[in-house]
């Protein structure tokens, strides 16, 4: 017995589309979102063996950041952000913060989204002066209600997560968290 292919809209441009077309398309958003955890885990795996000159590869850095937050008693949403904060490194190193922030935005608090979107600038405090940059660039955001939240993330979890001797939880430890928090049902209202 063969299964009929799923119905598809028939338009060639949005202007030609009909309510019936969108009745076919709209339910597929949840189907696509349901595969996001698989794609996120796959993208994290791409960070393995990408050292970029650092003492540990980018995956280990992400695992250390998340493990440190987990062991410090941070909630699941924060740990997810710690795990995904550098997920965009392999896709867009100069703008990696925006990638991670965009992935988590519908699922996390405004504070954690802001932290994800700005952590690169805040992380610069620890090393930009070695490259001739302004380590205090983060000060432009001093008035933000999320400044201290982001400053603490970088100080306690991100900037210290380059230790080759640190014992991180493996990626599969975080898989249930990724699946639970990035599912269509967990989307923030």
Secondary structure, DSSP 4 states (H G I P E B T S, - for coil): -PPPPPP----SSGGG--HHHHHHHTTHHHHHHHTHHHHHHHHHHHTTT--TTSSS-HHHHHHHHHHHHHHTT--HHHHHHHHHTTTTTTT-GGGHHHHHHHHHGGGS-HHHHHHHHHHHHHHGGGTGGGGTS-TTGGGGGTTSTTHHHHHHHIIIIITT---TT--PPPHHHHHHHHHHHTSGGG---
